[in-house]
Amino acid sequence: MIPAALEYHRPSSVTDAVKIIEEHGDEARVIAGGHSLIPLMKLRMTDLSHLVDMQDIADLKGINVDGNVATIGAMTTQHELIESDTLFRVAPIMREAALQIADPQVRDAGTVGGNVANGDPGNDMPGLMQALNAAFTLVGPDGAREVSARDFYEAAYFTAREEDEILTKVSFAVHGKGYAYEKQKRKIGDYATAAAAVLIEKSSLSCSSASIALTNLADTPIYCEDAVDALVGSSLDEAAIDAAVKAAVGASDPAEDNRGPIAFKKHCAAVIIRRAIERAISRA
């Protein structure tokens, strides 16, 4: 099907993009890589008459590491995440996760901002950003504000971003210690049946910090605080890992769909979470 007629805008600054969105309200939508929006447009499942393309806004692109903080522009592609040696040195989990997103064609065009802002529970970056405790910068008519990734997702496709705001960048404290992003999917290019992002740091013989987040196991990504509590302060022995896996699976709330029934998804979650924890420990 062919999309309905619309007016195409290609602003060169965030300020201009915000003005266009403010002027046209619900009739305007921002497009980044387009992998989520264009299929909806072709099926005429979204009602818009103004398309705001962000490709020419240079300020939305690039990766910067300043001290212990990494900042990624919203229009940075997944391919650019993979290729960045600077980012890999300070947050290698970003490359590991990005390599598991869809396929090379999608990664060449798909952006961090689009993956994060859409609110799709199957997207990989939202859970990863919760594990990294990232902050999202949103810019609208009233200026800029920051929202924690752990507070951003409210329900499937519903987020804390207002309709007249644009997500411009994500930032997080660097983490190059123990990490893992594990994902189970039916085939290359598919969404996860279950995925887990895990970060672990050790001090002497015990776990000094940990972070665990799940993807596509509820209608939002899940930050597993009880699972983290089971690991921190422990010697990361089998009992602590068992307790963390049990807590993380307990926090999940998958729905039955063509990827399987709820019991199967929870089984997959348990396997994936354990793999991610054990791999992160081995790298810590």
C-alpha positions in Angstrom: 0.0 0.0 0.0 1.2 3.6 -0.7 1.3 6.1 2.2 -1.2 8.9 2.2 -0.2 12.3 0.9 1.9 14.4 3.3 4.2 17.4 3.6 7.9 16.6 4.0 10.1 18.7 6.3 13.9 18.4 6.6 15.1 20.9 9.3 18.8 21.6 9.9 18.5 22.2 13.7 16.6 20.9 16.7 15.1 24.3 17.3 13.6 24.3 13.8 12.3 20.7 14.2 10.6 21.6 17.5 8.9 24.6 15.8 7.5 22.5 13.1 6.1 19.9 15.5 4.7 22.7 17.7 3.0 24.3 14.8 1.4 21.2 13.4 0.7 19.3 16.6 -0.7 15.8 16.3 -0.4 15.9 12.5 3.4 15.9 12.6 5.7 13.0 13.3 9.5 12.8 13.6 11.3 10.2 11.5 14.8 8.9 12.3 15.7 5.6 10.7 12.1 4.9 9.7 12.0 1.2 10.5 9.0 1.6 12.8 7.2 4.5 11.2 7.3 3.8 7.5 5.6 0.4 7.7 2.7 2.1 9.7 2.5 4.8 7.1 2.4 2.3 4.2 -0.4 0.5 6.0 -2.1 3.8 6.7 -2.2 2.9 10.4 -0.9 6.4 11.5 -2.7 9.7 10.8 -0.1 12.3 9.9 0.2 15.0 7.3 3.6 16.4 8.2 6.8 14.2 8.3 9.8 15.8 10.0 13.1 14.1 8.9 16.0 14.5 11.3 18.8 13.4 8.9 20.2 16.9 8.4 20.6 17.8 12.1 24.3 17.4 12.7 24.0 18.0 16.4 22.0 14.7 16.8 24.9 12.6 15.5 28.1 11.3 17.0 29.6 9.6 20.0 31.5 11.5 22.7 33.3 10.3 25.8 34.1 13.0 28.3 35.7 11.7 31.5 33.5 8.9 32.7 30.4 10.0 30.8 29.5 8.7 27.3 27.0 10.6 25.2 25.4 9.3 22.0 23.5 11.5 19.6 20.0 10.2 18.9 20.6 10.0 15.1 23.7 7.8 15.6 23.1 4.5 13.8 23.5 1.0 15.2 26.3 0.4 12.7 28.2 3.5 14.1 27.9 2.0 17.6 29.4 -1.2 16.4 32.3 0.6 14.5 33.2 2.9 17.4 36.4 1.8 19.1 36.1 4.7 21.5 32.7 3.5 22.7 33.8 -0.1 22.8 36.6 0.8 25.2 34.3 2.4 27.7 31.0 0.4 27.2 31.7 -2.8 25.2 28.1 -4.0 26.0 26.9 -1.5 23.4 28.6 -3.3 20.6 27.6 -6.7 21.8 23.9 -5.6 21.9 23.9 -3.7 18.6 25.4 -6.7 16.8 22.3 -8.6 17.8 19.8 -6.1 16.4 18.0 -7.3 13.2 20.5 -7.4 10.3 23.2 -5.2 8.7 20.8 -3.4 6.4 18.6 -2.4 9.4 21.6 -1.5 11.5 23.0 0.8 8.8 19.9 3.0 9.0 18.4 2.3 12.4 19.2 4.9 15.0 19.7 4.8 18.8 17.1 7.5 19.2 14.5 5.7 17.2 15.1 2.4 19.0 14.9 4.1 22.4 12.1 6.6 21.9 9.5 4.4 20.2 8.5 2.5 23.3 8.4 -0.8 21.5 8.9 -3.5 24.1 10.7 -5.7 21.6 13.5 -3.1 20.9 16.9 -4.0 22.4 18.2 -0.6 23.4 15.6 0.4 26.0 16.5 -2.5 28.4 20.1 -1.9 27.7 19.8 1.7 28.6 18.0 0.8 31.9 20.9 -1.5 32.7 23.3 1.4 32.1 21.1 3.7 34.1 21.2 6.1 31.1 19.6 9.5 30.9 17.6 10.7 27.9 17.6 14.4 26.9 14.3 15.6 25.6 13.9 19.0 23.9 10.6 20.7 23.4 9.1 24.2 23.3 9.9 24.7 27.0 13.5 23.8 26.6 15.5 20.6 27.5 15.0 18.1 30.3 16.5 14.8 31.3 14.5 11.6 32.1 16.1 8.5 33.5 15.7 5.4 31.2 14.3 3.6 34.2 11.5 6.1 34.5 10.9 6.6 30.7 8.8 3.6 29.7 5.1 3.6 30.9 3.5 1.0 28.7 3.9 -0.5 25.3 4.5 2.4 22.9 3.8 4.9 25.7 6.7 6.9 27.2 7.4 10.0 29.3 8.2 11.9 26.1 5.6 14.6 25.3 4.2 14.8 21.8 6.0 18.0 21.1 9.4 16.8 22.4 12.3 15.3 20.5 14.8 12.9 22.1 18.2 14.3 21.2 20.8 12.2 23.0 21.4 9.5 25.6 24.2 9.6 28.2 25.5 7.2 30.8 28.5 6.6 33.1 31.0 4.4 31.3 31.2 0.7 32.2 34.0 -1.5 30.9 34.0 -4.2 33.5 31.8 -7.4 33.6 29.1 -7.2 30.9 26.8 -9.4 28.8 23.9 -9.0 26.5 22.2 -12.3 25.8 19.3 -12.8 23.4 17.2 -15.7 22.3 15.2 -15.2 19.0 13.6 -17.5 16.5 15.7 -16.3 13.5 18.1 -13.6 12.4 16.3 -10.3 12.3 13.6 -11.2 14.7 12.7 -9.5 18.0 13.8 -11.3 21.1 11.8 -14.0 22.7 13.8 -13.1 25.8 16.9 -10.9 26.2 18.9 -9.7 29.2 21.5 -7.0 29.8 23.8 -7.6 32.8 26.6 -5.4 34.2 28.7 -6.6 37.2 31.7 -5.2 39.1 33.7 -7.1 41.6 35.7 -5.8 44.5 38.1 -8.3 46.1 36.0 -11.5 46.3 32.5 -10.1 46.3 30.2 -8.2 43.9 30.4 -4.5 44.5 27.7 -3.5 42.0 25.4 -5.1 39.5 22.6 -4.1 37.0 20.1 -6.4 35.3 17.4 -5.4 32.7 15.1 -7.5 30.5 13.8 -7.1 27.0 10.5 -8.2 25.5 9.4 -10.0 28.7 6.7 -7.4 29.6 5.0 -4.5 27.9 8.0 -2.3 29.0 11.7 -3.1 29.6 12.2 -4.3 33.2 15.0 -3.2 35.6 15.3 -6.1 38.0 16.1 -4.5 41.4 15.5 -7.6 43.4 17.9 -9.6 41.2 20.5 -6.9 41.6 20.1 -7.1 45.4 20.6 -10.9 45.3 24.0 -10.4 43.7 25.5 -7.3 45.4 27.5 -8.2 48.4 27.6 -11.8 47.5 30.6 -13.9 46.4 28.7 -14.5 43.1 28.4 -18.2 44.0 25.8 -20.5 42.6 23.2 -19.7 45.4 23.4 -16.0 44.6 23.1 -16.6 40.9 20.1 -18.9 41.5 18.4 -16.2 43.6 19.1 -13.5 41.0 17.6 -15.6 38.2 14.6 -16.5 40.2 14.0 -12.8 41.1 14.4 -11.6 37.5 12.1 -14.3 36.1 9.6 -13.3 38.8 9.7 -9.7 37.7 8.9 -10.7 34.1 5.3 -10.6 32.8 5.4 -12.0 29.2 2.3 -12.4 27.1 1.5 -15.4 24.9 2.0 -14.7 21.2 3.5 -16.4 18.1 6.8 -16.7 19.9 5.3 -19.1 22.4 3.2 -19.5 25.6 4.0 -17.7 28.8 5.6 -20.8 30.4 8.0 -21.2 27.5 9.0 -17.5 27.6 9.7 -17.7 31.3 11.8 -20.8 30.7 13.7 -18.9 28.0 14.1 -16.0 30.3 15.6 -18.1 33.0 18.2 -19.6 30.6 19.1 -16.2 29.0 19.4 -14.4 32.4 21.7 -17.1 33.8 23.9 -17.1 30.7 24.2 -13.3 30.9 25.0 -13.3 34.6 27.6 -16.0 34.2 29.2 -14.4 31.2 29.3 -11.0 32.9 31.0 -12.6 36.0 33.6 -14.2 33.8 34.5 -10.8 32.3 34.4 -8.9 35.6 
